Amino acid sequence: MLPSPPLAFVVDDEPAMLDIVTFALETQGFIHQSFRAAEACWSAMRHTVPDLVVLDVMLPGVSGITMCQRIKASTQIPVILLTAKGESADRIAGLEADADDYIVKPFHPRELALRAQRLVRRVTDQGQAISAGAFELDPAGDSVCVDSVRVLLTPNEFKVMTALVSQPGKTLGFDRLLLAAWRETDRLGGRQMLKTAVYRLRHKLESAVPGAGECIESVRGFGYRLNIE
């Protein structure tokens, strides 16, 4: 079974471009949320941590360059900048903002998708999405080891656990976890399904290693986080 699909935030004020980018990302297994302005994306990031952000440079209000600087000032989230301008000055501005990649429009969707996949894989290969504290995910995708004790999980439990272990200490919003486990946020009764999955996950962890279940903390009104301290 594959691990939790990566989540991309895509920001562009052109609906047609949003469709192109999100379709390209879907071909490489990404799930995504779209925004028409940088501020809307920034607000969402207070509650949901994406694996990748794709930003158009020319946005209404806060520019893509400024948004990239904000993201990089406080996180290690990979950022791809998109622009219709090909001048070297714009490329330099993007690199100075610490963007991980820079693509000039028009571009081939396949190129964007592969670059996005490469960036997320680079983070995963560094081990940031494999283990956290006493928790280590089984690459086979059916269990998690807690202090060397193997705990068998259902597919959805494993996807929720993968998302939490990938971002230890960070609050993951309900929508982020629903996307990770069920690939949608508007499923009828979705939050209750998530709460049930987390309840069972906690119970399994606690039964295997006392205190382990308590590491999955509820953040009222927002979601859950994995506390490894």
N, C-alpha and C positions, 0 to 999 in steps of 0.2 A: 504494500500500500504506500502511496506517495505521501510525503509530509504535507502539512498545511500549505495551501497555495499562497503565494506572496500577494500582498495588497499594495496596489499603486494608487496614489492620489494624482489626478490629472487636472491641470489648471490651464484653461484656454478660453478666451471670450468668444471664439468662433465655434458655433455648434457643429459645423461640418468637420472641423479639425478635431474636436473632441471625439466624434464618431470614428474618425480614422485612427486616432491614437489608441482609443480603448479597444477597438477591434483588433489592432495589431498586437496589443498586450494579451488579449484573450487567446490568441493563437499560440502563445507560449505559456499558457496556464495561469496567467495573472487574474485576480479579481480586482475590481477597481471602484473608486468613487470619483465623480466628476464635479468640477467647480468652475464657475465663470469668472471668479475674482480671487485674488490672493488672500484677502482678508477672510473670506469664507473658508478657504483651505486651512488657514492658520487657526481659526476658531475650532475647526473639526479636529485638528491635531492636539488640542488640549485634552481631548478625551480618547482619541484613537491614534495609535502609532503605526504609520504605514511602513512598508518595507522599501518603498521607492516613491519619489515625487518627480513628476514630469511637468515642467513649467514653461509656458510661453513667456518670452521676454517682455513683449509689448502687451501689458495688461492694464485695464482701467484702474485708477487709484494706485495702489502699491505695485511696483513693477516686478517682473520675474527676478531681476537681479537682486533687488532689495529683499524679496521673499527668500531667495536662495541664501543670502547672507544671514537672515534670521534663523533659518533652519540649521545652517552649519555652525552658528554661534553656540548652539545648545545641544545638538545631536550629531550622530554619525550617519544619518539617513542618506543614502545615495540620491543625488539630484541630477536630472537631465534637463538642460535648457534647450528650448526650441525658439528659433527666430527666423523671420523672413529676410533678415539682413545678413549679408555675407562679408561685410567689411571686417578687416582685422581688428579694428577698435572694439567692435562688439564682441568678437571672440575673446579678446583680452579681458574685457569687462566681465565676461562670464567666468573665465579662469580665475580672475582676481576674487570673484565672489565664492571661489572654492567649489564650483560645480564639478561633478565627476565626469560629465560628458556634455557635448555641445553639438547640436544637429541643426543644420540650416534647411529651411523649407525652400522648395518642396523636397521631400525625402521619400525613399521607398519604405513602406510600412514594415517590411521584413527586416530592414536594417535597424529601425528603431526597436523592434521586438527583440532582436538578438543582442543589441547593446544593453537593453534593460535586463535581459536574462543574465548577461555576463556580470553586470554590476551586483545583482542580488546574489548570484552564485558566489561571487568573490567574498561577500560578507559571510555567507553560509560556510564556505570553505575555511574561513578563519576560525570556525568553531563556535561562533556566537549563537547559532541556532541548534546546537547539539546538546549542551548541558548547562546547568546553572546550579551552583551549590551542590546539594546532595542528590539532585535530580539529573538523570542521564537518559535520553531517549534512545530506544532501540531502533536502529536503522531499518529493521524489518517492518516497523510501523504498527506493532501490536502491543507494545508494553513500554513501561518506564521503570528504570531501576532507581530505587531510593535507598541510599546507603547499602548498595549491592543487593538489595531485595527486589526481585522482579515482580512487578504488578501488571497483570494482564488488563488491557483496556479495550473497549469497543472502538470502532473506527472514529465515531464522533468524539468520544472522550479523548482519544489520542490526538485528534486535530486541535481540540481545545487546549490540551496540555502542551502541545507543540507551540502554539501561539504564546502561551504564558512563559514557557521556558525560553523562548526566543527573545523575550523582552523582560527579563527579571527585574522586579522592582518598579516596573512601569504599569500604570493603569491602562488596561485594554477595554475599550468601550463595548457595550452590548453588540452594536452593529459589527464591529471588527471581529468579534468572536463568532457571531452568527455567519458572517461571510466565510470565515475560516472553516467552520464545521459543516455548514449547510449551503454555502455559496449564495446566500441571499439574506436580505435583512427584513423583507416585508412578509415573510411566511406567517400565516395565521398561527397565533400562539407561540411565536418564535422565542420570545423572552422566557416564557415558562419552560419551553423545551431546554433552553440554555441553563436555566436555574436547576432543572432536574438533572441535566448532565453534570453540572458542577457539584451538585449534592452527592451524586453517586461516585463521582471522581474523588471527592474528599473522603467519602466513606471507605473506598478501596485503599486509598493512601494511608488513612488513619489505622485501618485494620492491619496493614502490613508493617507500618512503622509508626508507633505512637508519636503524635505531634506533627506528622507530615501533612495530614489533611488541613491543619490549621494554617499551613503556609499559603494556601489559596485564600486570599482575603477579599471580602466584598467591599466595594467602594460605592456607598449608597447613591443611587441615582445615575451611576455612570457605568460600572462594570466590575471587573476583577483584576487582581494583580497577584503575582507570585512573590512572596517575601522570603528571601533566602538568607536574611541576616540572623 
